[in-house]
Amino acid sequence: MSTETENVNERADELAARGKHKKALAMYLKSNNHQKAGEMYEQLGQVQSAVSEFSRAGNHQRGGELLRSADMAKEAGQLFIKAGNLKEAGEVLEEAGQLVEAARQFANV
């Protein structure tokens, strides 16, 4: 990571710590820090945007957890599958009434 990017991230961290989530978000997006951008979107209550950024960061598990808590079970199940957490994917899909897909995931555990 370049020094400039590190400086942007440090400044964004300071803004986030002071509760200035929108400004911090803009800086994280500028520096392509998708994990931190997802965290800021989460703080701002923008679940879909948070999930998108967590997915870009490769954190499918966190995206799945957010979707699960937002009652978006089918989408959550798909992200848990991407994260390799087949048991949790099966549980979420079962809760959503997606019994055939849930059974497939449990069969692969």
HELIX and SHEET records of a PDB file:
HELIX    1   1 THR A    3  ALA A   17  1                                  15    
HELIX    2   2 HIS A   21  LYS A   30  1                                  10    
HELIX    3   3 HIS A   34  GLN A   43  1                                  10    
HELIX    4   4 VAL A   47  ARG A   56  1                                  10    
HELIX    5   5 HIS A   60  SER A   69  1                                  10    
HELIX    6   6 ALA A   73  LYS A   82  1                                  10    
HELIX    7   7 LEU A   86  GLU A   95  1                                  10    
HELIX    8   8 LEU A   99  ALA A  107  1                                   9    
END                                                                             
